[in-house]
Amino acid sequence: MNDSVSAPVRIVVADDHEVVRGGFAALLGTQPDFTVVGTAADGIGAVQVCSEVKPDVVLMDVRMPGMDGIEATRRLASAGGPRVLILTTFDLDEYVFDALRAGASGFLLKDVTAERLFDAVRVVAAGEALLAPAVTKRLISEFTRLRRVERASRPADALASLTPRETEVLKLVAEGLSNPEIAVRLVVTEETVKTHVSRILNKLGLRDRTQAVVTAYESGLVVPRAADPG
């Protein structure tokens, strides 16, 4: 791998606390493959900065004055903007869930270690989803609760354009399997899986794997299992 030929990942940090904002920006600036191109103290500022500097990834706080991180994420996603990594103090609250539905690619706790922060930005910049297993479990149980309330939030025929194989791949993506794991399960090459995932995202008009997971559960394609007793 020759990282030196790749352009640095362009990052914007949005948080209403100056110390947090500056701390994350300084930390990210220590990596040779990152460039912090802007910061913002609220959602409006984040949207404005992103329209000016065109970053690849935004670290977005949820609770900010004026326009919050969820609305800012929704606006950036609808405009085909950068990938959004949500910053939160809590493991998974309703704000994070709403942010994922608004178009976020994943989330990080604010007490994340430096290495996890760097890895997360690289994962999201590469177009992958960032959902830790513990969070996926909670997300699934939240979907279970919501589907009782809003059963027909997205009709199942939204997936009608997918081939049987693509539907199978989407199910496995929703279960949290990586491309190599899906390749082993289906006895195909990893390149074939990548092609299927790419076609699924294109056909359904989705930005990344996180949105594919959301769609799979909202459509009823994947039915959440009861939480493990342990």
N, C-alpha and C positions, 0 to 999 in steps of 0.2 A: 504494500500500500504506500502510495506516495502522496502524503497529505500536503506536501509543500506546493503541489500544483493546484490544489483546491483553494478557491477563494474563502476567506474567513467567514464564519457564520456571523451575520449582522444582527445585533440584539438591541432591543429597547427594554428598559426596566420601568414598570409603572407601579408606584406604591406611594401612599400619601405620607408615610413616615420618612423623613429625609435621611435618617440614619440607616434605616433598612434599605432604602433605595440606593444610597451611596455605597453601602456595604456590599450589596449584590453586584453593583456595577464594578466596583474595585476588584472583587473576587473574580468575576468573569474576565476582566481585563488582564488577568495574569496568564491566561491561556493563549498560546500563539495562534490557535485556529478560531479565536473569537475576536470580534470587534464590537464594543458597545457604542452604538451610533446615536443614542439619545435616551433621555429619561423623562418621566412625566409624574405629576403629583396627583392626577385624577384621570377618570375615564375620557373626558373631553380632550385633555392634553395628550393622552395616549393615542387617540384616534388621529389627532392633528399631527403629532410627531411621526406616526407611521405613514401618513399620506405624504409627508415631506421626505423622509429618509429611506422609506421602503426596506424595512428590516426583514430578516428571515424568520425570526422568533421574537415574541414578546413575553416577558415575565410579567404577569398581570395579577395584582392584588385584587381580591374580591370586594372588600369593603372600602370604598373611597367616597369622599364627598362629591356632591353633584351627580355626575354620571358614574355609576358603579362599574366594577370590572365585568359584570355579566352583560350589561348593555353595550359596553365598549367591545367586548368579545363578539357579540351578535353583529355589531356594525362592521367590524373588521372582517368577520367570516363572510358576511353577505356581499362584501365588496371584493372578495377573493384576495384578502390581505394576508398578512403573515400568520404563521402558526402560533397559537396562544398556549402558553403554559401557565396554569393558574397557581398563584401562591396563596396558601391558606394556613391559618393557625390550627384548624381542626382537621381531624382525620378524614371525615366525609360528612359535610352538612348539606342542607338543602341548597345552599348557595353554589357549592361545587357541582352538585347534580344539575342545577339549572345552567351552569356555565358549560358543562359538557354538552347539554342539549343545544346551547346557543352556538356551539362550534369550536369549543376548546379542544386541544389535542391531548390534554392530560393535566396533571396537577402535581404540585410539590408542597410538602409541609415547609413552613418557614424555618424550622430548625434543622433542615436538611444539611448533611455534611457537604463539604466542598466537592468531593469526588462524585457524589450522587447528583449534585447540581450540574456539574460538567457533563456527566453521562446523560442526564435528562435532556439537556439542551441539544446535545448531539443526536439523540434518538428522535426527538421531535423535529429537528431540522432536516433529518433524513426522511421525514414523512411517516414515521411510525407512531403508534399510540403509546401513551405512557400511563398505564393503569396497573398499579401494584396489585398482586393477588388479593390481599386483605381488602383493598378498596373495591376490586371487582366484585367480591362477595357482597359487600354492602350495597354496591350499585345494583346488583341483581335483585337483592331483597327489596330495594326501593322500587325497581321496575315491577316486581310482583305486587307490591302495595298499590302502585299507580294503575296497573292494568285492571285491578278490581274496580277502580274509580272511573277510569277513562278507557273502557275496553276497546273502543273503535278509534283510538287516537290516530292510527295510521292504517289504512286498509291493507290486508294481506296482498291484494293484487298489485301493490306498489312493487312487489318483487317478481311480478309475472314476466318481466323481460329477461330474467336470469335463466341460463340453461340449468339442467339438473346438476351438473358438475359444479357450476358456479354457486348454486344454492347450497350444495354440500360444503364447499369451501367457506362460504359465509358463516355457516353454522359453526365450523371449527374455529374461525376467527373469533366469533362471539364467545366461544368457550375459553378463549385466551391462548390458543395455540399459536406458536410462532411459525413462520414459513417453513423452516427446516422440520419442525414437528408435524406440520400438515403434510409435507412431502413424504415423510416416513409413513404416516397413517394411510395416505392414499396411494403409496408406492408410485410416485412420480418424481420428477426432478424439482429442485427448489425453484429453478427458472420457470417451470410450468406453473407452479403455485403463484409466483410473482405476477405472471401474466393473467391468471384468473383473478387475483386480487385487484389488479389494475383495471380489468374489465368491469368488475363488480362496482368499483368506485365510480367509473365513468358512466355506466348504465344508470346508476342510482343517483348520480349527481352529488356524490359525497367527497369530502376533502381528504379523509384519512381513515385509518382502521378504527379509531375511537368512534367516529360517526357510524361506521359499519356495525359496530357492536350495539350502539344505541338503536339503529334501525332494525337489527335482527330481533331485539327484544320488544321494541314498540310494535312491530308488525305481527308478533306472535310466532315468528319462525322458530325461535328458541324459547322454550318454556322454562323459567327458572326452577331449579330444584330446591327443595327445602334445605335449609342450612344444616350442616353436619351437627349432630348432637354434641360433638366435642368441640 
